[in-house]
Amino acid sequence: MQRRQGNGLAIVLIVLGAIMLMGIALPLIHGMFRLLFPVLLVVLGYYGIKSGRKVIGWVVLFIGIMSLIAKLSWIIGPLLGIALVVWGISVLKGRRNGTY
């Protein structure tokens, strides 16, 4: 039996494919790939900008950022609400002291 150097990736792909086909840990894999793809687009867009392909890099980066914002909107909304409340309180405290 002949053993090659590049078999590690092939074995990982076969195991991931078998796990997905059997339905084992599908929610876990779905959760990882749900965020992994937009992050990968952001990284590829940044790499494209740095390597000189600015137009396609900015397009891929923009798509990745928009997709990541959409995926993380469940946490961005409450954080924005908390930030607005804290900012409003700081403005009220500032007005009482006579400074803004």
C-alpha positions in Angstrom: 0.0 0.0 0.0 1.5 3.3 -1.1 1.1 6.2 1.3 1.2 9.8 0.0 1.8 13.0 1.8 -1.5 14.7 1.1 -3.9 12.2 2.5 -4.7 14.1 5.7 -7.0 16.6 4.0 -8.7 13.9 2.0 -9.5 11.9 5.2 -10.8 15.0 7.0 -13.1 15.7 4.0 -14.4 12.1 3.9 -15.1 12.1 7.6 -16.9 15.5 7.4 -19.0 14.3 4.4 -19.9 11.0 6.2 -20.9 12.9 9.3 -23.1 15.2 7.3 -24.7 12.4 5.4 -25.5 10.4 8.5 -27.0 13.5 10.1 -24.8 13.3 13.2 -23.8 16.7 14.6 -25.4 18.5 11.7 -26.5 21.5 13.8 -23.0 21.9 15.0 -21.5 21.8 11.5 -24.3 24.1 10.3 -23.5 26.6 13.1 -19.8 26.6 12.3 -20.2 27.0 8.5 -22.9 29.7 9.0 -20.3 32.1 10.4 -17.3 30.6 8.7 -18.3 31.5 5.2 -18.8 35.3 5.8 -15.5 35.4 7.7 -13.8 33.7 4.8 -15.2 36.2 2.4 -13.9 39.1 4.6 -10.5 37.5 4.7 -10.4 36.8 1.0 -11.5 40.4 0.3 -8.8 41.8 2.5 -6.2 39.6 0.8 -7.5 40.7 -2.6 -7.1 44.4 -1.6 -3.6 43.8 -0.3 -2.5 41.8 -3.4 -3.5 44.6 -5.8 -6.9 43.4 -7.0 -8.7 46.3 -5.3 -12.1 46.2 -7.1 -12.8 42.6 -6.6 -11.3 42.7 -3.1 -13.6 45.5 -2.1 -16.7 43.8 -3.6 -15.9 40.5 -1.8 -15.1 42.3 1.5 -18.3 44.3 1.3 -20.4 41.1 0.7 -18.6 39.4 3.5 -19.2 42.2 6.0 -22.9 42.6 5.1 -23.4 38.9 5.4 -21.6 38.8 8.8 -23.7 41.7 10.0 -26.9 39.9 9.0 -25.7 36.7 10.7 -24.8 38.6 13.9 -27.8 40.9 14.0 -29.3 39.0 17.0 -26.5 40.4 19.1 -25.8 43.8 17.4 -29.4 45.1 18.1 -29.3 44.7 21.9 -25.7 46.0 22.0 -26.7 49.0 20.1 -29.7 49.6 22.5 -27.4 49.3 25.5 -24.9 51.8 23.9 -27.7 54.3 23.3 -29.0 54.1 26.9 -25.4 54.6 28.3 -24.8 57.5 25.9 -28.2 59.1 26.9 -27.3 58.8 30.6 -23.9 60.3 30.0 -25.5 63.3 28.1 -28.0 63.8 30.9 -25.2 63.8 33.5 -23.2 66.2 31.4 -26.1 68.7 31.1 -26.5 68.8 34.9 -22.9 69.9 35.3 -23.3 72.6 32.7 -21.0 71.0 30.1 -21.9 68.9 27.1 
